[in-house]
């Protein structure tokens, strides 16, 4: 089985990623065979890409709050693996936010990366791109309903993206704070303690 270190080197050397490698960017995918919780998001933001640290921005602060973990716990690969739908910052969208992750990245690389993460107990799908790919037709008609029904999809647990752009959504959907976040924190704690999420 190929190690994550070798896979990162393969990703960086792949012709489709030459534009990123030429800028000195590294693929932002981290984890170890002992990672218990897997986070699959969309793609790194500019600040994360330039620092080489995934979720190193305001979105990451909110995400760690939702998970109920410290920075040290979050960046401990014995606990968390971070595998976005695209490993590089895709650029700014014309209207707002960032461009979507490239569609060919996950089918090409995710199966090999996930095969190296042999102890994952819980997979958190952050945002619509990850949910579309991993839940497929099991998703509810809307992202809001999919997230509201999150426990139905275990061992996948879908959440909205923690971007500041979703603050309004969170305010309009009080159940996310009262029901979803406590359930998520309990599942994360169980997975990190070594009990499989069921």
C-alpha positions as CSV (number, residue, x, y, z in Angstrom):
1,X,0.0,0.0,0.0
2,X,1.4,3.4,-1.0
3,X,2.0,5.8,2.0
4,X,0.5,9.2,2.2
5,X,3.9,10.7,1.9
6,X,4.5,9.0,-1.4
7,X,1.0,9.9,-2.6
8,X,1.6,13.6,-1.8
9,X,4.8,13.4,-3.9
10,X,2.8,11.8,-6.7
11,X,0.1,14.4,-6.5
12,X,2.7,17.2,-6.6
13,X,4.4,15.6,-9.6
14,X,1.3,15.0,-11.6
15,X,1.1,17.1,-14.8
16,X,-2.4,18.4,-13.9
17,X,-0.9,20.1,-10.9
18,X,2.2,21.6,-12.5
19,X,0.7,25.1,-12.3
20,X,0.5,24.7,-8.5
21,X,3.9,23.1,-8.0
22,X,5.5,25.9,-10.0
23,X,4.1,28.3,-7.5
24,X,5.7,26.4,-4.6
25,X,2.4,25.1,-3.4
26,X,2.2,21.7,-1.7
27,X,-0.9,19.5,-1.9
28,X,-2.9,20.1,1.3
29,X,-3.7,16.5,2.3
30,X,-2.7,15.2,5.7
31,X,-3.3,12.1,7.8
32,X,-1.8,8.9,9.0
33,X,-2.9,5.2,9.0
34,X,-4.0,5.9,12.6
35,X,-6.2,8.9,11.9
36,X,-9.6,8.3,13.5
37,X,-11.7,11.2,12.0
38,X,-11.6,12.1,8.3
39,X,-12.5,15.6,7.1
40,X,-13.4,16.0,3.5
41,X,-14.0,19.6,2.4
42,X,-13.9,21.4,-0.9
43,X,-10.5,22.9,-1.5
44,X,-8.0,25.0,0.5
45,X,-8.5,28.7,0.8
46,X,-5.8,31.1,-0.2
47,X,-4.5,31.6,3.3
48,X,-4.4,27.9,4.0
49,X,-2.6,27.2,0.7
50,X,0.0,29.9,1.2
51,X,0.7,28.8,4.8
52,X,0.7,25.1,3.9
53,X,-1.7,24.5,6.8
54,X,-5.2,23.2,6.0
55,X,-8.1,25.1,7.5
56,X,-5.7,27.9,8.7
57,X,-8.4,30.6,8.5
58,X,-11.6,31.9,10.0
59,X,-13.5,28.9,8.5
60,X,-11.1,26.6,10.3
61,X,-11.6,28.3,13.7
62,X,-15.4,27.8,13.3
63,X,-14.9,24.2,12.2
64,X,-12.8,23.4,15.2
65,X,-15.4,25.0,17.5
66,X,-18.1,22.8,15.9
67,X,-16.0,19.7,16.4
68,X,-15.2,20.6,20.0
69,X,-11.4,20.2,19.6
70,X,-8.3,22.3,20.1
71,X,-5.9,23.4,17.4
72,X,-3.4,20.8,18.7
73,X,-5.9,18.0,18.5
74,X,-7.1,19.0,15.1
75,X,-3.7,19.1,13.6
76,X,-2.6,15.8,15.2
77,X,-2.7,13.3,12.3
78,X,-3.1,10.5,14.9
79,X,-6.6,12.0,15.3
80,X,-7.6,13.8,12.1
81,X,-7.0,13.3,8.4
82,X,-7.8,16.1,6.1
83,X,-8.5,15.3,2.5
84,X,-10.2,18.0,0.4
85,X,-12.0,17.5,-2.9
86,X,-9.1,19.4,-4.5
87,X,-5.7,19.7,-2.9
88,X,-4.9,23.2,-4.1
89,X,-6.5,26.7,-3.9
90,X,-8.6,26.9,-7.1
91,X,-8.7,30.7,-7.3
92,X,-11.3,33.4,-6.7
93,X,-14.8,33.1,-8.2
94,X,-16.0,36.0,-10.3
95,X,-18.9,36.8,-8.0
96,X,-18.0,35.7,-4.4
97,X,-16.1,33.0,-2.7
98,X,-13.7,30.7,-4.3
99,X,-13.9,28.6,-7.5
100,X,-15.2,25.0,-7.1
101,X,-12.7,22.1,-6.7
102,X,-11.7,20.5,-10.0
103,X,-14.0,17.5,-10.7
104,X,-11.3,15.1,-11.8
105,X,-9.2,15.3,-8.6
106,X,-11.3,13.2,-6.2
107,X,-12.0,10.2,-8.6
108,X,-8.3,10.1,-9.4
109,X,-6.8,10.3,-5.9
110,X,-9.3,9.8,-3.1
111,X,-9.6,5.9,-3.5
112,X,-5.8,5.6,-3.0
113,X,-5.7,8.1,-0.2
114,X,-8.6,6.5,1.7
115,X,-7.0,3.1,1.3
116,X,-4.1,4.4,3.3
117,X,-6.3,5.7,6.1
118,X,-7.1,2.3,7.7
119,X,-8.4,3.4,11.1
120,X,-11.0,6.0,10.2
121,X,-14.1,5.8,12.4
122,X,-16.0,8.9,11.3
123,X,-16.0,10.9,8.0
124,X,-17.2,14.5,8.1
125,X,-18.4,15.8,4.8
126,X,-17.9,19.6,4.8
127,X,-20.1,21.4,2.2
128,X,-22.0,20.4,-0.9
129,X,-19.1,19.2,-3.1
130,X,-18.1,16.5,-0.7
131,X,-21.7,15.6,0.0
132,X,-22.5,15.3,-3.6
133,X,-19.6,13.0,-4.3
134,X,-19.8,10.8,-1.3
135,X,-23.6,10.6,-0.6
136,X,-24.7,10.7,-4.3
137,X,-28.4,9.9,-4.6
138,X,-28.8,9.4,-0.9
139,X,-28.6,13.2,-0.3
140,X,-31.8,15.1,0.5
141,X,-33.1,17.5,-2.2
142,X,-31.3,20.4,-0.4
143,X,-28.1,20.9,1.5
144,X,-30.1,22.2,4.5
145,X,-32.2,19.0,4.6
146,X,-29.1,16.8,4.1
147,X,-27.4,18.4,7.0
148,X,-30.5,18.2,9.2
149,X,-30.7,14.5,8.6
150,X,-26.9,14.0,9.2
151,X,-27.2,11.1,11.6
152,X,-29.0,9.0,8.9
153,X,-25.8,8.9,6.8
154,X,-23.3,7.6,9.4
155,X,-20.4,6.8,9.2
156,X,-20.6,9.9,7.0
157,X,-21.7,13.1,8.8
158,X,-22.6,16.1,6.5
159,X,-22.2,19.7,7.7
160,X,-22.4,23.0,6.0
161,X,-19.1,24.8,5.1
162,X,-18.0,26.9,8.2
163,X,-17.2,29.9,6.0
164,X,-18.3,33.3,7.4
165,X,-20.7,33.3,4.4
166,X,-22.8,30.7,6.2
167,X,-23.3,32.7,9.4
168,X,-26.7,33.8,8.1
169,X,-27.7,30.3,7.3
170,X,-26.7,29.2,10.8
171,X,-28.8,31.9,12.3
172,X,-31.8,30.9,10.3
173,X,-31.5,27.2,11.2
174,X,-31.3,27.2,15.0
175,X,-31.4,23.3,15.1
176,X,-27.9,23.3,13.8
177,X,-26.6,24.7,17.1
178,X,-29.1,22.9,19.3
179,X,-29.0,19.4,17.7
180,X,-26.3,19.0,15.0
181,X,-23.3,20.4,16.7
182,X,-23.8,18.5,20.0
183,X,-24.3,15.3,18.0
184,X,-21.2,16.0,16.0
185,X,-19.1,16.7,19.0
186,X,-20.3,13.4,20.7
187,X,-19.4,11.4,17.6
188,X,-16.0,13.0,17.2
189,X,-15.2,12.4,20.9
190,X,-16.3,8.7,20.6
191,X,-14.1,8.3,17.5
192,X,-11.1,9.9,19.1
193,X,-11.6,7.7,22.2
194,X,-11.4,4.6,20.0
195,X,-15.1,3.7,19.9
196,X,-16.4,3.4,16.3
197,X,-19.2,5.7,15.4
198,X,-22.4,3.8,14.7
